[in-house]
């Protein structure tokens, strides 16, 4: 019997970055999104917390082998 198990987890990552002084709240958001989209923040992301969300299993029907 073959069973496909799917586990869903929520991963919270944390990065400590430097933001230029004097930016508005919207500019800070845009700066962070820009760092993330350019891949500049990815190496700094450390897994901070993992929360279990759900687990499910599906039985895969396999044709019987010929005798």
GROMACS elastic network, one bead per residue, 0.5 to 0.9 nm:
[ bonds ]
;  ai    aj funct       b0    kb
    1    59     6  0.73128   500
    1    60     6  0.71898   500
    1    61     6  0.75175   500
    1    62     6  0.75138   500
    2    58     6  0.85577   500
    2    59     6  0.60742   500
    2    60     6  0.53903   500
    2    61     6  0.74208   500
    2    62     6  0.77538   500
    3    57     6  0.63959   500
    3    58     6  0.55093   500
    3    60     6  0.56877   500
    3    61     6  0.88827   500
    4    56     6  0.82805   500
    4    57     6  0.55451   500
    4    58     6  0.51849   500
    4    59     6  0.64759   500
    4    60     6  0.70978   500
    5    55     6  0.71496   500
    5    56     6  0.57340   500
    5    58     6  0.65279   500
    5    59     6  0.88429   500
    6    54     6  0.81978   500
    6    55     6  0.56684   500
    6    56     6  0.53244   500
    6    57     6  0.63114   500
    6    58     6  0.85201   500
    7    52     6  0.79667   500
    7    53     6  0.77136   500
    7    54     6  0.59289   500
    7    56     6  0.66464   500
    7    57     6  0.88498   500
    8    51     6  0.88669   500
    8    52     6  0.65741   500
    8    53     6  0.53599   500
    8    54     6  0.51984   500
    8    55     6  0.62686   500
    8    56     6  0.87376   500
    9    50     6  0.65076   500
    9    51     6  0.55696   500
    9    53     6  0.50783   500
    9    54     6  0.70890   500
    9    55     6  0.89433   500
   10    49     6  0.82539   500
   10    50     6  0.56900   500
   10    51     6  0.51242   500
   10    52     6  0.65201   500
   10    53     6  0.66229   500
   11    47     6  0.69319   500
   11    48     6  0.76695   500
   11    49     6  0.59740   500
   11    51     6  0.64702   500
   11    52     6  0.88410   500
   12    46     6  0.85315   500
   12    47     6  0.60745   500
   12    48     6  0.55383   500
   12    49     6  0.50802   500
   12    50     6  0.61576   500
   12    51     6  0.82114   500
   13    45     6  0.56356   500
   13    46     6  0.52456   500
   13    49     6  0.69186   500
   13    50     6  0.87588   500
   14    44     6  0.79278   500
   14    45     6  0.53342   500
   14    46     6  0.53614   500
   14    47     6  0.64403   500
   14    48     6  0.58896   500
   14    49     6  0.89398   500
   15    41     6  0.73356   500
   15    42     6  0.84727   500
   15    43     6  0.88864   500
   15    44     6  0.54187   500
   15    46     6  0.64255   500
   16    44     6  0.73321   500
   16    45     6  0.81698   500
   17    32     6  0.87141   500
   17    41     6  0.79847   500
   17    44     6  0.82765   500
   19    23     6  0.81737   500
   19    28     6  0.71460   500
   19    31     6  0.77506   500
   19    32     6  0.82915   500
   20    23     6  0.66944   500
   20    28     6  0.84365   500
   23    26     6  0.79325   500
   23    27     6  0.56054   500
   23    28     6  0.59994   500
   24    27     6  0.50646   500
   24    28     6  0.61786   500
   24    29     6  0.86790   500
   25    28     6  0.51140   500
   25    29     6  0.63361   500
   25    30     6  0.87236   500
   26    29     6  0.51065   500
   26    30     6  0.62229   500
   26    31     6  0.85920   500
   27    31     6  0.60114   500
   27    32     6  0.86063   500
   28    31     6  0.50207   500
   28    32     6  0.62219   500
   28    33     6  0.85948   500
   29    32     6  0.52410   500
   29    33     6  0.61605   500
   29    34     6  0.85170   500
   30    33     6  0.50787   500
   30    34     6  0.59710   500
   30    35     6  0.85826   500
   31    34     6  0.50696   500
   31    35     6  0.62465   500
   31    36     6  0.86923   500
   32    35     6  0.51284   500
   32    36     6  0.62347   500
   32    37     6  0.85979   500
   32    41     6  0.84059   500
   33    36     6  0.50822   500
   33    37     6  0.59719   500
   33    38     6  0.84636   500
   34    37     6  0.51327   500
   34    38     6  0.60120   500
   34    39     6  0.85281   500
   34    40     6  0.84842   500
   35    38     6  0.53298   500
   35    39     6  0.63235   500
   35    40     6  0.51358   500
   35    41     6  0.55645   500
   35    42     6  0.85417   500
   36    39     6  0.51974   500
   36    40     6  0.60163   500
   36    41     6  0.51619   500
   36    42     6  0.65965   500
   37    40     6  0.76342   500
   37    41     6  0.83333   500
   38    41     6  0.78307   500
   38    42     6  0.88822   500
   39    42     6  0.54040   500
   39    43     6  0.78860   500
   40    43     6  0.70582   500
   40    44     6  0.81070   500
   41    44     6  0.53855   500
   41    45     6  0.65860   500
   42    45     6  0.53507   500
   42    46     6  0.87926   500
   43    46     6  0.81370   500
   45    48     6  0.87416   500
   47    50     6  0.75580   500
   52    55     6  0.83884   500
   62    65     6  0.87152   500
   63    66     6  0.89797   500
   64    67     6  0.88773   500
